[in-house]
Amino acid sequence: MSKRIVDTLYREELVVQDVDPKELAKEVERILLEELLVEDRVNDEVRKMLSEHEGQIDRGGYDYRKLFDLTKQKLIRDRGIIV
């Protein structure tokens, strides 16, 4: 995927030609991976938060999936994360 992005950047002349395409592809790959991991970390944090209230969730008959989604959206919004 990173190679396709770099190819497009060069084709659209959005990159200075003296930038090494292989180095740029590595950097694009690093950034993409970092962005993917942000969502994983948020998901892990939400799971941890909800596990601390597992008893209340079970007793209240709350929908775990809905609570997960609402909690995740709140964290994303509060932290200004773009997912």
C-alpha positions, 0 to 999 in steps of 0.5 A, a space after each residue: 500500500 505504501 508503494 502505491 501511495 508513493 507512486 501516486 505522490 510522484 505521479 501527481 507531482 506532490 513530492 520533490 523529485 530528489 526524495 528517494 522513493 524507497 525511503 519515502 515508502 518506508 516512512 509512509 509504511 511507518 506512519 500507516 502502521 502507527 495510525 492503525 495501532 492508535 485504534 488498537 490502543 484505544 480499543 484496548 483502553 476501552 476494554 480495560 475501562 469496561 472490565 473494571 465495571 464488568 459487574 455493574 454492566 452485567 447487573 444492569 443488563 447493559 449492551 456491552 457492544 453499545 457501551 464499548 462503541 460509546 466509550 470509544 467514541 468519547 475517548 476519540 472525541 476527547 483526545 482529538 483522534 482521527 480514526 
